[in-house]
Amino acid sequence: MAKTQSSFFTSISRLYPHVRPIMPQLLMGLICALLASLVALTIPQVLRVLINETLHAGGATTAVWISAGVVLVLGVAEAGLVSLRRYFVIKPATTVETRMRVSLYDHLQDLTVSFHDRWGSGQLLSRAMSDLNFLRRWMAFGAIMLVVTSLTVIIGIAVMFAMSWQLALIFLAAAIPIMINAFRFRTRFSKVARLSQDQAGDLATTVEESVHGIRVLKAFGRGREALENFNEQAEELRQTEILKAKHLATFTMVVTLLPELALGTGLVTGVLLVADGSLSIGALVAFFATAAVIATPVEFCGMLLAMALTAKTAVDRHFEVMDSVNTITSPENPVRPAELRGALSFNNATFAYEDAPDKPILKDINLEVKPGETMALVGITGSGKSALLQLVPRLYEVTEGSVTIDGVDLREYDVGHLRKVVAVAFEDTTLFSSSVRDNVLLGAPEPTDEALDEALDVAQAQFAYALPDGVETLIGEEGLSLSGGQRQRIALARAIAAKPRVLVLDDPLSALDVNTEELVEARLREVLADTTTLIVAHRPSTVALADRVALLEDGRITAVGTHSELLAGNPHYRYVIASLETEPRDLDSELSDLDDEAEDAIR
């Protein structure tokens, strides 16, 4: 994950396309905030007039009441303008936040699997939630107040010079070390802010992994070790946050202390100027009232500057993802054949992961799978079977050579169309926190009850009807409320419901018993008789049910034939078959069989 280094204005300017639609509302909010500050600067001038013109022997009392009324009106106006600022900016800022979040999610859906292999889910989550939430608050408050604060200080100093240039110079002299310190603060704080946000993303990844793997942690009794690892990461983030607070506290101390020192020095100087007649009492009071008005923005600038630097980091982190390019795209003029037979062919296909281009996983793969044929793919662990399957729906792209369907390179098809033609079921099933119905019909061209019933029947997943709410039962996050065999059957039903021309199965029946597997295979042959199937097999029974078998050895196809032919003539094939795992026991099916036997005995 490359970390973008750019200037503040370069980074913030990238928000403009998103902010442009709401720019009128932001400008209205800025104007309201600026008017509120100008109203606050006006109040000291009312006091100056009151003191110089009215507060003396024989002065009219009505002038005091008038002045008090003016101050009250100005105070109410200031409060009203502050409320209007919030009214103008809150809704538009939340709209921008939502649009950016949806855009980020859409881009994440579009990016390649290799991108998601490199990025931790917590990092992406923190960018989608925490960073964009902070940007919304900065757009609605921090950016506007930074501009208003700067203008308030400039206008206030100009007013102070108009009243007494001697006193104004004292306050201006205090601004020089503040500016120097602000430059140092910006450099230090920006680095720590970026580190903090990255560490928060890593911490989110750890939490997510622990929650998803809670059964493993509990089963192996590793909860204490997981806690210690989390505690170390949390402590690192705490130390970084403390360092952030120290930098901010130091800067805040400077911007608070120096104006106060200038105030004390100015008070002594002002009294001397009044004593020799160079300055009126009213002007002195108005000067220090104005100084009090701009003192708050000056003290506030530390927090506003910290917000701006954190916003800059959030923008950089957001566009690190948005700038990632999707390398698996559709051509300008995709091929859209009227009918597909499903002939699958690998032609000198070579594949290597992006982070190891000189170490190909697959080398010069040549394999023909006929329309309607079931081809089993076998090989020892690490031979590249799963990688080969993922080339078919273009989850990964071939490095060299090509993969074709009906003689057309996959890169000539529209990606969306291709992934409707090709359905996939993986050994490591992924289900969503939704109903059984929604999971099964996820890719179905016609999400009807008939399609649902047929898919569940073929996958031998009729257990779904016996769940508490039937097929409307929410199966929980990643389907962990179901057993391994049940999850695999739901995932297989999802692939079947898609009505594909090419079906890619990465050992999706590994958790099933032999009887259930045979029933699934028999129904697959019946319902998907015209569907080309490429299946990774880790069990002899799966291999025996295939029309032909391809042997993958060290990333190369070394033999293709029927199970009997390879068994008789290929020593490595015999070795692979002998090393395939023995048939696993599906406890769910066994318990179901025992229940059936018990019911029969009762009858």
C-alpha positions as CSV (number, residue, x, y, z in Angstrom):
1,M,0.0,0.0,0.0
2,A,1.8,3.0,-1.3
3,K,1.5,6.1,0.9
4,T,0.8,9.2,-1.1
5,Q,3.0,12.2,-0.2
6,S,1.5,15.5,-1.5
7,S,1.0,19.0,-0.4
8,F,-2.0,20.0,1.6
9,F,-3.7,21.9,-1.2
10,T,-3.0,19.2,-3.8
11,S,-4.7,16.6,-1.6
12,I,-7.6,18.7,-0.6
13,S,-8.2,19.9,-4.2
14,R,-9.1,16.3,-5.1
15,L,-12.3,16.8,-3.1
16,Y,-13.6,19.5,-5.4
17,P,-15.5,17.2,-7.9
18,H,-17.4,15.8,-4.9
19,V,-17.9,19.2,-3.2
20,R,-18.8,21.2,-6.4
21,P,-22.6,20.3,-6.3
22,I,-22.9,21.6,-2.7
23,M,-20.6,24.6,-3.1
24,P,-23.4,27.2,-3.0
25,Q,-24.6,25.8,0.4
26,L,-21.0,25.7,1.7
27,L,-20.5,29.3,0.6
28,M,-23.7,30.3,2.4
29,G,-22.5,28.6,5.5
30,L,-19.1,30.4,5.2
31,I,-20.8,33.8,4.7
32,C,-23.0,33.2,7.8
33,A,-20.0,32.2,9.9
34,L,-18.0,35.2,8.7
35,L,-20.9,37.5,9.4
36,A,-21.2,36.1,12.9
37,S,-17.5,36.9,13.5
38,L,-17.9,40.4,12.1
39,V,-20.9,40.9,14.4
40,A,-18.7,39.8,17.3
41,L,-16.0,42.4,16.2
42,T,-18.7,45.1,16.1
43,I,-19.6,44.8,19.8
44,P,-16.3,46.3,21.0
45,Q,-16.9,49.4,18.8
46,V,-20.3,49.9,20.5
47,L,-18.5,49.8,23.8
48,R,-16.0,52.3,22.6
49,V,-18.7,54.8,21.6
50,L,-20.6,54.1,24.8
51,I,-17.6,54.9,27.0
52,N,-16.3,57.9,25.1
53,E,-19.6,59.6,24.3
54,T,-21.9,58.6,27.2
55,L,-20.1,57.5,30.4
56,H,-19.2,60.9,31.7
57,A,-20.7,63.4,34.1
58,G,-24.1,64.6,32.8
59,G,-24.3,61.9,30.2
60,A,-27.8,60.7,29.1
61,T,-28.9,57.4,30.6
62,T,-31.0,56.7,27.5
63,A,-27.8,56.2,25.6
64,V,-26.7,53.4,28.0
65,W,-30.0,51.6,27.3
66,I,-29.7,52.1,23.6
67,S,-26.1,50.7,23.7
68,A,-27.3,47.7,25.7
69,G,-30.1,47.1,23.3
70,V,-27.7,47.3,20.3
71,V,-25.3,44.8,22.1
72,L,-28.3,42.5,22.7
73,V,-29.4,42.6,19.1
74,L,-25.9,42.0,17.9
75,G,-25.6,39.0,20.3
76,V,-28.9,37.5,19.0
77,A,-27.8,38.1,15.4
78,E,-24.5,36.3,16.1
79,A,-26.3,33.3,17.5
80,G,-28.8,33.2,14.6
81,L,-26.0,33.3,12.1
82,V,-24.2,30.4,13.8
83,S,-27.4,28.4,13.6
84,L,-27.8,29.3,9.9
85,R,-24.3,28.1,9.2
86,R,-25.1,24.7,10.6
87,Y,-28.4,24.6,8.7
88,F,-26.7,25.3,5.4
89,V,-23.8,22.9,5.7
90,I,-24.9,19.8,7.6
91,K,-27.2,18.1,5.1
92,P,-25.1,18.8,2.0
93,A,-21.9,17.5,3.8
94,T,-23.7,14.3,4.8
95,T,-24.8,13.9,1.2
96,V,-21.2,14.2,0.0
97,E,-20.1,11.7,2.6
98,T,-22.7,9.2,1.5
99,R,-21.9,9.6,-2.2
100,M,-18.2,9.2,-1.6
101,R,-18.9,6.1,0.5
102,V,-21.1,4.5,-2.1
103,S,-18.5,5.4,-4.8
104,L,-15.8,3.7,-2.8
105,Y,-17.9,0.6,-2.3
106,D,-18.7,0.5,-6.0
107,H,-15.0,0.8,-6.8
108,L,-14.1,-2.0,-4.3
109,Q,-16.6,-4.2,-6.0
110,D,-15.0,-3.5,-9.4
111,L,-11.4,-4.0,-8.3
112,T,-9.6,-7.2,-8.9
113,V,-9.2,-10.1,-6.5
114,S,-5.5,-9.5,-6.5
115,F,-6.1,-6.0,-5.0
116,H,-8.2,-7.5,-2.2
117,D,-5.4,-10.1,-1.6
118,R,-3.0,-7.2,-0.8
119,W,-5.3,-5.1,1.4
120,G,-6.5,-5.9,4.9
121,S,-10.3,-5.7,5.3
122,G,-9.9,-3.4,8.3
123,Q,-7.9,-0.9,6.3
124,L,-10.7,-0.7,3.7
125,L,-13.3,-0.6,6.5
126,S,-11.6,2.4,8.2
127,R,-11.4,4.2,4.9
128,A,-15.0,3.6,4.1
129,M,-16.3,4.6,7.6
130,S,-13.9,6.6,9.9
131,D,-12.0,8.6,7.2
132,L,-15.2,9.6,5.3
133,N,-17.0,10.4,8.6
134,F,-14.1,12.7,9.5
135,L,-14.1,14.4,6.1
136,R,-17.8,15.1,6.5
137,R,-17.2,16.8,9.8
138,W,-14.2,18.7,8.4
139,M,-16.2,20.0,5.4
140,A,-19.2,21.0,7.6
141,F,-17.1,22.6,10.3
142,G,-13.3,22.5,10.2
143,A,-12.8,23.9,6.7
144,I,-15.3,26.7,7.1
145,M,-14.1,27.7,10.6
146,L,-10.4,27.6,9.4
147,V,-11.2,30.2,6.7
148,V,-13.4,32.3,9.1
149,T,-10.9,32.1,11.9
150,S,-8.1,33.3,9.6
151,L,-10.2,36.2,8.2
152,T,-11.4,37.1,11.7
153,V,-7.8,37.4,12.9
154,I,-6.8,39.5,9.9
155,I,-9.8,41.8,10.2
156,G,-9.4,42.1,13.9
157,I,-5.7,43.0,13.7
158,A,-6.6,45.6,11.1
159,V,-9.2,47.1,13.4
160,M,-6.7,47.1,16.2
161,F,-4.2,49.0,14.1
162,A,-6.9,51.5,13.4
163,M,-7.4,52.1,17.1
164,S,-3.7,52.0,18.2
165,W,-0.8,51.0,16.0
166,Q,1.6,50.8,19.0
167,L,-0.6,48.2,20.8
168,A,-1.3,46.3,17.5
169,L,2.4,45.9,16.9
170,I,2.8,44.2,20.3
171,F,0.2,41.6,19.3
172,L,1.6,41.3,15.8
173,A,5.0,40.5,17.2
174,A,3.5,37.6,19.1
175,A,2.2,36.1,15.8
176,I,5.7,35.5,14.4
177,P,6.7,32.7,16.8
178,I,3.2,31.3,16.4
179,M,3.7,31.0,12.6
180,I,7.1,29.4,13.0
181,N,5.6,26.9,15.5
182,A,2.7,26.2,13.2
183,F,5.0,25.2,10.4
184,R,6.8,22.7,12.6
185,F,3.6,21.5,14.0
186,R,2.2,20.8,10.5
187,T,5.2,18.6,9.6
188,R,5.2,16.6,12.8
189,F,1.5,16.2,13.2
190,S,0.8,15.1,9.6
191,K,3.2,12.1,10.0
192,V,1.7,11.1,13.3
193,A,-1.9,11.5,12.0
194,R,-1.2,9.2,9.1
195,L,0.4,6.6,11.4
196,S,-2.5,6.8,13.7
197,Q,-5.1,6.2,10.9
198,D,-3.1,3.3,9.5
199,Q,-2.8,1.7,12.9
200,A,-6.5,2.1,13.5
201,G,-7.1,0.3,10.2
202,D,-4.7,-2.6,11.2
203,L,-6.5,-2.8,14.6
204,A,-9.9,-3.0,12.8
205,T,-8.5,-5.9,10.6
206,T,-7.4,-7.8,13.8
207,V,-10.9,-7.3,15.3
208,E,-12.6,-8.6,12.2
209,E,-10.3,-11.6,11.9
210,S,-10.8,-12.5,15.5
211,V,-14.5,-12.3,15.2
212,H,-14.6,-14.4,12.1
213,G,-12.2,-16.9,13.5
214,I,-13.7,-17.0,17.0
215,R,-14.5,-20.7,16.7
216,V,-10.9,-21.6,15.9
217,L,-9.6,-19.4,18.7
218,K,-11.9,-21.0,21.2
219,A,-11.3,-24.6,19.9
220,F,-7.5,-24.2,20.2
221,G,-7.7,-22.2,23.4
222,R,-5.8,-19.3,21.9
223,G,-8.0,-16.5,23.2
224,R,-5.3,-15.3,25.6
225,E,-2.6,-15.1,22.8
226,A,-5.1,-13.3,20.6
227,L,-5.8,-10.8,23.4
228,E,-2.1,-10.2,23.9
229,N,-1.6,-9.5,20.2
230,F,-4.5,-7.2,20.2
231,N,-3.3,-5.5,23.3
232,E,0.1,-4.8,21.7
233,Q,-1.6,-3.2,18.7
234,A,-4.0,-1.2,20.8
235,E,-1.0,0.0,22.9
236,E,0.9,1.1,19.8
237,L,-2.2,3.1,18.7
238,R,-2.5,4.6,22.2
239,Q,1.1,5.7,22.2
240,T,0.6,7.3,18.7
241,E,-2.5,9.1,19.9
242,I,-0.6,10.3,23.0
243,L,2.1,11.6,20.7
244,K,-0.6,13.4,18.6
245,A,-2.0,14.9,21.8
246,K,1.5,16.1,22.9
247,H,2.1,17.8,19.6
248,L,-1.3,19.5,19.7
249,A,-0.8,20.4,23.4
250,T,2.6,22.0,22.7
251,F,1.2,24.0,19.8
252,T,-1.9,25.0,21.8
253,M,0.3,26.1,24.7
254,V,2.2,28.4,22.4
255,V,-0.8,30.0,20.7
256,T,-2.5,30.5,24.0
257,L,0.5,31.8,26.0
258,L,1.9,34.3,23.6
259,P,-1.3,36.2,23.1
260,E,-1.8,36.3,26.8
261,L,1.7,37.7,27.3
262,A,1.0,40.2,24.5
263,L,-2.2,41.1,26.3
264,G,-0.3,41.9,29.6
265,T,2.3,43.9,27.8
266,G,-0.3,45.7,25.8
267,L,-2.3,46.6,29.0
268,V,0.7,48.3,30.6
269,T,1.5,50.1,27.4
270,G,-2.1,51.1,26.9
271,V,-2.4,52.6,30.3
272,L,0.7,54.7,29.6
273,L,-0.7,55.9,26.3
274,V,-4.0,56.9,28.0
275,A,-2.0,58.7,30.7
276,D,-0.2,60.9,28.2
277,G,-3.4,61.5,26.2
278,S,-2.4,59.5,23.1
279,L,-5.3,57.1,23.5
280,S,-8.8,57.4,24.8
281,I,-10.2,55.2,27.5
282,G,-12.9,54.0,25.2
283,A,-10.4,53.1,22.5
284,L,-8.3,51.2,25.1
285,V,-11.4,49.2,26.2
286,A,-12.5,48.6,22.6
287,F,-8.9,47.5,21.8
288,F,-8.8,44.8,24.5
289,A,-12.4,43.7,23.8
290,T,-11.4,43.2,20.2
291,A,-8.3,41.3,21.4
292,A,-10.5,39.1,23.5
293,V,-12.7,38.4,20.4
294,I,-9.8,37.3,18.2
295,A,-8.0,35.5,21.1
296,T,-10.5,32.6,20.9
297,P,-9.9,32.0,17.2
298,V,-6.2,32.2,17.7
299,E,-6.4,29.6,20.5
300,F,-8.8,27.5,18.3
301,C,-6.4,27.5,15.4
302,G,-4.4,24.6,16.8
303,M,-7.4,22.3,16.8
304,L,-8.5,23.5,13.3
305,L,-5.0,23.0,11.9
306,A,-4.9,19.5,13.4
307,M,-8.3,18.8,11.8
308,A,-7.1,20.1,8.4
309,L,-4.0,17.9,8.5
310,T,-6.0,14.8,9.5
311,A,-8.5,15.6,6.7
312,K,-5.6,15.7,4.3
313,T,-4.5,12.3,5.5
314,A,-8.0,11.0,5.1
315,V,-8.2,12.3,1.6
316,D,-4.9,10.6,0.7
317,R,-6.0,7.3,2.2
318,H,-9.4,7.5,0.3
319,F,-7.7,8.1,-3.0
320,E,-5.1,5.4,-2.5
321,V,-8.0,3.1,-3.0
322,M,-9.9,5.1,-5.6
323,D,-6.7,5.5,-7.7
324,S,-6.2,1.7,-7.8
325,V,-6.8,0.6,-11.3
326,N,-9.0,-2.3,-12.3
327,T,-6.9,-4.3,-14.7
328,I,-9.6,-6.8,-15.6
329,T,-12.0,-4.8,-17.8
330,S,-14.4,-5.3,-20.6
331,P,-13.4,-4.4,-24.2
332,E,-15.0,-1.4,-26.0
333,N,-16.8,-3.7,-28.4
334,P,-17.3,-7.0,-26.5
335,V,-18.3,-10.2,-28.2
336,R,-21.9,-11.2,-27.5
337,P,-22.6,-14.6,-29.2
338,A,-26.3,-15.5,-29.6
339,E,-25.7,-18.9,-28.2
340,L,-22.8,-20.5,-26.2
341,R,-22.0,-24.2,-26.4
342,G,-19.5,-24.0,-23.5
343,A,-16.3,-25.3,-25.1
344,L,-13.6,-24.3,-22.6
345,S,-9.9,-24.2,-23.7
346,F,-6.6,-23.2,-22.1
347,N,-4.0,-22.2,-24.7
348,N,-0.4,-22.0,-23.5
349,A,-1.9,-20.2,-20.4
350,T,0.7,-19.0,-17.9
351,F,-0.2,-17.2,-14.7
352,A,1.8,-15.5,-12.0
353,Y,0.7,-13.3,-9.1
354,E,1.4,-9.6,-9.4
355,D,3.8,-9.6,-6.4
356,A,5.8,-12.4,-7.9
357,P,5.8,-12.1,-11.7
358,D,9.0,-14.1,-12.1
359,K,7.5,-17.1,-10.3
360,P,4.6,-18.4,-12.4
361,I,2.0,-20.7,-10.6
362,L,0.8,-22.1,-13.9
363,K,3.0,-22.7,-16.9
364,D,2.0,-23.3,-20.6
365,I,-1.4,-24.9,-19.7
366,N,-3.1,-26.6,-22.6
367,L,-6.4,-28.2,-21.9
368,E,-9.6,-28.7,-23.9
369,V,-12.9,-29.3,-22.1
370,K,-15.7,-30.3,-24.5
371,P,-19.2,-28.8,-24.2
372,G,-21.3,-30.7,-21.6
373,E,-18.2,-32.6,-20.4
374,T,-17.2,-33.0,-16.8
375,M,-13.4,-32.6,-16.4
376,A,-11.8,-33.4,-13.0
377,L,-8.6,-31.6,-12.1
378,V,-6.3,-33.4,-9.8
379,G,-2.8,-32.8,-8.4
380,I,-0.9,-32.6,-5.2
381,T,-1.3,-29.7,-2.8
382,G,0.2,-26.5,-4.3
383,S,0.2,-27.7,-7.9
384,G,-2.0,-24.7,-8.9
385,K,-5.5,-26.3,-9.2
386,S,-7.5,-23.4,-7.6
387,A,-5.5,-20.8,-9.5
388,L,-6.4,-22.5,-12.7
389,L,-10.1,-22.5,-11.9
390,Q,-10.1,-18.8,-11.1
391,L,-8.8,-17.9,-14.5
392,V,-12.1,-19.1,-16.0
393,P,-14.4,-16.3,-14.6
394,R,-11.4,-13.9,-14.9
395,L,-11.0,-13.4,-11.2
396,Y,-7.4,-13.4,-12.2
397,E,-5.9,-12.7,-15.6
398,V,-3.6,-15.0,-17.5
399,T,0.0,-13.6,-17.7
400,E,0.6,-15.2,-21.1
401,G,-1.5,-17.2,-23.5
402,S,-5.3,-17.3,-23.4
403,V,-8.4,-19.0,-22.1
404,T,-11.3,-19.3,-24.5
405,I,-15.0,-20.2,-24.5
406,D,-16.2,-21.4,-27.9
407,G,-12.9,-20.2,-29.4
408,V,-13.3,-16.6,-28.1
409,D,-10.7,-15.2,-25.8
410,L,-12.3,-14.4,-22.4
411,R,-10.8,-10.9,-22.7
412,E,-13.1,-10.3,-25.7
413,Y,-16.3,-10.9,-23.6
414,D,-18.0,-8.3,-21.4
415,V,-16.9,-9.2,-17.8
416,G,-20.4,-9.0,-16.5
417,H,-21.7,-11.3,-19.2
418,L,-18.9,-13.7,-18.8
419,R,-19.6,-14.1,-15.1
420,K,-23.2,-14.9,-15.9
421,V,-22.0,-17.6,-18.3
422,V,-19.6,-19.0,-15.7
423,A,-20.7,-20.0,-12.2
424,V,-18.4,-20.8,-9.4
425,A,-18.5,-22.8,-6.1
426,F,-15.5,-22.8,-3.9
427,E,-14.4,-25.3,-1.2
428,D,-14.1,-22.4,1.2
429,T,-17.7,-21.3,1.0
430,T,-18.8,-17.7,1.5
431,L,-22.4,-17.0,2.4
432,F,-23.9,-13.6,3.2
433,S,-25.9,-12.4,6.2
434,S,-29.2,-12.9,4.6
435,S,-31.9,-15.6,4.0
436,V,-31.3,-18.9,2.4
437,R,-33.4,-17.7,-0.5
438,D,-31.3,-14.6,-1.1
439,N,-28.1,-16.6,-1.0
440,V,-29.2,-19.3,-3.4
441,L,-30.8,-16.9,-5.9
442,L,-27.9,-14.4,-5.8
443,G,-26.9,-15.0,-9.4
444,A,-30.1,-16.6,-10.8
445,P,-31.3,-15.1,-14.1
446,E,-34.9,-15.7,-13.0
447,P,-35.1,-15.7,-9.1
448,T,-38.3,-17.7,-8.9
449,D,-39.5,-20.3,-6.4
450,E,-39.1,-23.0,-9.0
451,A,-35.4,-22.1,-9.6
452,L,-34.9,-22.1,-5.8
453,D,-36.6,-25.5,-5.4
454,E,-34.6,-27.1,-8.2
455,A,-31.2,-25.7,-7.0
456,L,-31.8,-26.9,-3.5
457,D,-33.0,-30.3,-4.8
458,V,-29.9,-30.8,-7.0
459,A,-27.5,-29.8,-4.2
460,Q,-29.3,-32.1,-1.8
461,A,-30.0,-29.0,0.4
462,Q,-33.6,-29.8,1.4
463,F,-32.6,-29.3,5.0
464,A,-33.3,-25.6,4.3
465,Y,-37.0,-26.2,4.4
466,A,-36.7,-27.6,7.9
467,L,-34.9,-24.4,9.3
468,P,-36.9,-22.3,11.7
469,D,-38.3,-20.0,9.0
470,G,-37.7,-22.3,6.1
471,V,-35.8,-20.7,3.1
472,E,-36.5,-17.3,4.7
473,T,-34.3,-18.1,7.6
474,L,-31.4,-15.7,8.2
475,I,-28.3,-17.8,8.2
476,G,-26.0,-15.4,10.0
477,E,-22.7,-13.8,9.2
478,E,-20.8,-15.9,6.6
479,G,-23.3,-18.7,7.2
480,L,-21.6,-19.8,10.4
481,S,-24.9,-20.9,11.9
482,L,-24.8,-23.8,9.5
483,S,-22.5,-26.8,9.4
484,G,-19.7,-27.1,6.9
485,G,-21.7,-29.6,4.8
486,Q,-24.8,-27.4,4.8
487,R,-22.8,-24.3,3.8
488,Q,-21.2,-26.2,0.9
489,R,-24.6,-27.4,-0.3
490,I,-26.1,-23.9,-0.2
491,A,-23.1,-22.6,-2.1
492,L,-23.5,-25.3,-4.7
493,A,-27.2,-24.6,-5.0
494,R,-26.2,-20.9,-5.7
495,A,-24.0,-22.0,-8.5
496,I,-26.7,-24.2,-10.0
497,A,-29.4,-21.6,-9.8
498,A,-27.2,-19.3,-12.0
499,K,-27.9,-21.7,-14.9
500,P,-24.4,-21.4,-16.2
501,R,-22.9,-22.7,-19.5
502,V,-19.6,-23.4,-17.7
503,L,-19.6,-24.6,-14.1
504,V,-16.4,-24.3,-12.1
505,L,-16.2,-26.2,-8.8
506,D,-13.3,-26.1,-6.4
507,D,-13.9,-29.3,-4.5
508,P,-17.3,-28.0,-3.3
509,L,-18.4,-31.4,-1.9
510,S,-15.5,-32.1,0.4
511,A,-17.6,-31.9,3.5
512,L,-20.3,-34.3,2.2
513,D,-20.5,-38.0,2.8
514,V,-20.2,-40.4,-0.1
515,N,-23.9,-41.1,-0.4
516,T,-24.8,-37.4,-0.5
517,E,-22.1,-36.7,-3.0
518,E,-23.3,-39.4,-5.3
519,L,-26.9,-38.0,-5.1
520,V,-25.5,-34.5,-5.9
521,E,-23.4,-35.8,-8.8
522,A,-26.4,-37.8,-10.2
523,R,-28.7,-34.8,-10.1
524,L,-26.0,-32.5,-11.5
525,R,-25.6,-34.9,-14.5
526,E,-29.4,-34.8,-15.0
527,V,-30.1,-31.1,-14.6
528,L,-26.8,-29.8,-16.1
529,A,-26.3,-32.3,-18.8
530,D,-25.3,-29.6,-21.3
531,T,-23.2,-27.7,-18.9
532,T,-19.4,-27.8,-19.2
533,T,-18.0,-28.6,-15.7
534,L,-14.4,-28.2,-14.5
535,I,-14.0,-29.6,-11.0
536,V,-11.1,-29.8,-8.6
537,A,-11.2,-33.2,-7.0
538,H,-9.6,-34.2,-3.7
539,R,-11.5,-37.5,-3.3
540,P,-11.4,-40.7,-5.4
541,S,-15.2,-40.8,-5.6
542,T,-15.3,-37.4,-7.3
543,V,-12.6,-38.3,-9.8
544,A,-14.4,-41.6,-10.8
545,L,-17.6,-39.7,-11.6
546,A,-15.9,-37.4,-14.1
547,D,-15.8,-38.0,-17.9
548,R,-12.1,-37.2,-18.1
549,V,-9.3,-36.3,-15.7
550,A,-6.5,-33.7,-16.1
551,L,-3.4,-34.2,-14.1
552,L,-1.7,-31.0,-12.9
553,E,1.9,-31.4,-11.8
554,D,4.1,-28.4,-10.8
555,G,1.9,-25.9,-12.6
556,R,1.7,-27.9,-15.8
557,I,-0.9,-30.3,-17.3
558,T,1.1,-33.5,-17.7
559,A,-1.7,-36.0,-18.6
560,V,-5.3,-36.0,-19.7
561,G,-7.5,-39.1,-20.0
562,T,-10.1,-41.2,-18.3
563,H,-9.7,-42.3,-14.7
564,S,-9.0,-45.9,-15.8
565,E,-6.5,-44.8,-18.5
566,L,-4.4,-42.6,-16.2
567,L,-4.6,-45.1,-13.4
568,A,-3.1,-47.8,-15.7
569,G,-0.5,-45.8,-17.4
570,N,0.7,-42.8,-15.2
571,P,2.7,-43.5,-12.1
572,H,2.3,-39.9,-10.8
573,Y,-1.4,-40.1,-11.2
574,R,-1.5,-43.3,-9.2
575,Y,0.6,-41.5,-6.5
576,V,-1.9,-38.6,-6.5
577,I,-4.9,-40.8,-6.2
578,A,-3.3,-42.8,-3.4
579,S,-2.6,-39.6,-1.5
580,L,-6.1,-38.2,-1.9
581,E,-7.9,-37.9,1.4
582,T,-10.1,-40.7,2.6
583,E,-13.8,-40.2,2.6
584,P,-14.7,-37.7,5.4
585,R,-17.6,-38.3,7.7
586,D,-20.5,-35.8,7.4
587,L,-21.9,-35.9,10.9
588,D,-25.0,-34.0,9.9
589,S,-25.9,-36.7,7.3
590,E,-25.1,-39.5,9.7
591,L,-27.3,-38.0,12.5
592,S,-30.0,-37.5,9.9
593,D,-29.7,-41.2,8.9
594,L,-29.9,-42.2,12.6
595,D,-33.0,-40.2,13.0
596,D,-34.6,-41.8,10.0
597,E,-33.7,-45.3,11.3
598,A,-35.2,-44.4,14.7
599,E,-38.4,-43.2,13.1
600,D,-38.7,-46.4,11.1
601,A,-38.1,-48.5,14.2
602,I,-40.9,-46.7,16.0
603,R,-43.3,-47.3,13.1
